[in-house]
């Protein structure tokens, strides 16, 4: 589940300081998005799940984390199609993957003095 820092740097025109700030924001905001997704599954709120997964998908795409972005895309589709049977397992997988990559985001932030 590698982060493609080259893609992420392209999105910020090579500005490593800005990228570090965005990485820090991602690592701080991610728990809220995951909680929203988890709550939406429990509440059977399809549109809330779709929105949370869509936001997560976009942020993952920004950092070039394609495998994880694809998982978020599938979760978004589950919300859109109102098919939540596999959503808890899918979200758990996403949460575990994000837990593994967050240290990389935090490391970049520390390297840039953020």
TACORQUI-V493652 format. One record per helix or strand of 3 or more residues. SS is the DSSP state (helix for helix, strand for strand). FROM is the first residue (numbers start at 1). LEN is the number of residues. If there is no record, write none. Layout:
BEGIN
{{SS,FROM,LEN} {SS,FROM,LEN}}
END
This chain:
BEGIN
{{helix,5,7} {helix,16,27} {helix,46,17} {helix,66,16} {helix,87,25}}
END
